[in-house]
């Protein structure tokens, strides 16, 4: 859990970092995040040898932000979570792309949420994507695997969708790879659905890309004990809202296997329109498309919040 953000920034003539970052500091304190700032006064970044004080020793709770590559490298080598900062005055700094997930720019326009998301990615913690009245939509973790096997053991679940790997270790390896190559690269994917009241994993849903198609695809599955209770509509509505507002998507498709009347009915309730059929590996699917440019449909989706 992020508890402190430490800014280690080089001093430049004409720049008052503390004033420039005043709004960010206020936002961090509003979220009970401790804030520390230190100017590094040097014209030679290679001479920066400042030790990290003991108050920063718990690397699991601190995010360091620095505009000096030597300081970023030093902190990273010690196991700290580091966010490099590139701006108009340090374009000569080289931040190794294979070392850092993100490099910040326009830090004065960032807020607590942006820094917390960067911290979570560095710390290997899942992003919380969206919260509905009854559910939390978040990135999947290894702790979800057992719940997935419980959900997918019901024959009705795998009647119209691909099953999990028979070998649990293969499924774990797949999810680990998915987290690195999908979440880390795209910032979205198929997420875990957690019921707020019980804390139980009740399904999966999200946005992904299917090879051979030019539209992102909505996918969803809700465990049998939670079906017929409006969870799928609630979650999918939130995901469509997120796809529009946060991901800037204009159209989303959903492929529904022929005979899957429940999923087809949900798509129609959400505002999808059937645009024909497609055949994939010998299986026929109905192709539904959702247009965010249709104001009436989108207003209906957004109104759930």
Residue, then its C-alpha position, 0 to 999 in steps of 0.5 A: x500500500x502506497x504511504x509516501x511519495x518522495x520527490x528527488x528533483x534537480x535544482x534548476x534556475x527559475x524553477x520552484x518545484x514545490x510551488x509547481x507541484x503544490x496541487x499534487x501535494x495537496x491531492x496526495x495529502x487529501x488521500x493521506x499520503x505522506x509527501x517529501x520533497x528535496x532539491x538536489x543541488x548539483x551540476x554533475x548528476x554523477x556526483x549524486x551520492x545522497x544516502x536514503x534516510x531510514x524513514x524511507x527504508x520500507x520500500x514496499x510503501x514508498x514511491x520515489x520520483x526523480x528527474x536524475x537517471x543516476x538517482x533513479x538507477x541507484x534507487x532501483x538497484x536498491x529495490x525501491x519503486x522508482x518513477x523517472x521524471x522527464x521534462x524540458x530541462x533534462x532531455x539529456x537524461x537517459x532512462x533505460x526502457x528495460x528498467x522502468x514501467x513508466x516515465x512521467x511527464x508533466x508531473x504538475x498535471x498528475x494526481x494521486x490516482x496516477x501515482x498510485x497506479x504507477x506504484x501498484x504496477x511497480x509493486x506487482x499489485x492489481x489495478x482497481x478498474x471500476x466499482x459498481x453498486x455491488x462489485x469491484x472490477x479489478x485486475x486478476x491475481x494468482x489468488x483468483x485461480x482457485x475461484x476460477x476453477x470453482x466457477x468453471x467446473x459448472x458444465x453450463x459455464x463451459x458449454x459456450x466458452x473455452x474451459x480453463x487448462x486442465x493442469x492448474x500449473x498451466x493456468x497459473x503460467x498463462x495468467x502470469x504471462x497475461x498480466x505481464x503481456x496484456x495488463x502491462x502493455x495495454x492497461x486493460x484486458x479481462x478482469x476479475x469481478x469481486x462481490x463487495x459484500x462477500x469479497x468473493x470472486x464471482x466471475x470475469x469480464x473485460x475488453x480484449x482483442x481477438x485475432x482477425x478482428x478490427x474491434x475490441x471485444x467485450x467478454x464476460x462470465x458470471x458464476x452460476x450462484x450469482x446468475x439471474x441477479x443482474x450482476x452481468x448487466x451491472x458489470x458489463x455496463x460499467x466496463x462499456x462506460x470505462x471503455x468509452x470514457x477511459x480507453x476512448x473506444x468508439x465501438x465494441x463487439x461481442x461474439x456470442x455462440x449460436x444457441x447462447x440465448x442468455x448472452x444474446x439477450x444481455x447484449x441486446x439489453x446493453x444496446x448491442x446490435x446483431x450484425x450477422x454471423x461469423x464462423x471461427x474454427x467451425x463454430x458459428x457466432x452471432x456478432x453483436x456491435x455496440x456503438x458509443x456514438x449512439x447517444x440514446x444507447x450510451x446514456x442508457x449505459x452510463x445511467x447505471x451509475 
